[in-house]
């Protein structure tokens, strides 16, 4: 029990799980009390039981599973497009000085681009369908992950970072070719470091997904939330928000479990 209140202390996995469950229950009880006492109008914050009862309604009337499939598919498509572009470009810019001097600063500056403002440009280029929305999401992921890949390459090459640069120096010492260094040093080092950033993008990517889905609404949880909000069905809105959170948690869990399988050298 003392460990729970120890300054700067830590908990075991079991204790952390138990306290996490208790914390979730406490928040639900507070939510329930706030709503039944009328402190907050149900038009703003519905009762948690009403939110749960809204899920069957969404399944029968709003094609919930179809909308979930659309949103998840759009998110994955955006990830694939962004990573296929960002990873090779990040390596090239980080490895070759000429490309780095030409493009590193411009691509870093693009991170300050307000994405909702470019939605009209994306529509003009790709139209109003799924491809436009996937491209919009890919842009949001690309402008974040590209500088990260480049920076990880530079960290590896930095002689003032002996902890990581030693791998590159060892590869040169034993006479590895450029391709061998890329395959056995650059790629595994950079990708294992970038993987955690890709995991962190899950929360951001679903924000962009909901923005994209509201352009020519043809499906998805984000579009459904907008429709339910206009109809003042706040119980459905909160149910959909909780579903998005659940999807994000599940996706993050899958990413976490895949990490030791993909990057076996880190376990070694």
Buried (B, 14 or more C-beta within 10 A) or exposed (E): EEEEEEEEEEBEEEEEEEEEEEEEEEEEEEBEEBBEEEEEEEEEBBBBEBBEEBBEBBEEEBBBEEBBEBBBBBBBBBBEBBBEBBBEBBBBBBBEEEBBEEBBEEBBEBEEEEBEEBBEEBBEEBEEEBBBBBBBBBBBBBBBBBBBBBBBBBBBBEEEEEEBBEBBEEBEEEEBEEEEBBEBBBEBBBBBBBBEBBBBBBEEBBBBBBBBBBBEEEBBBBBBBBBBEEEEBBBBBBBBBBBBEEBBEEBBEEBEEEBEEEBEEEEE
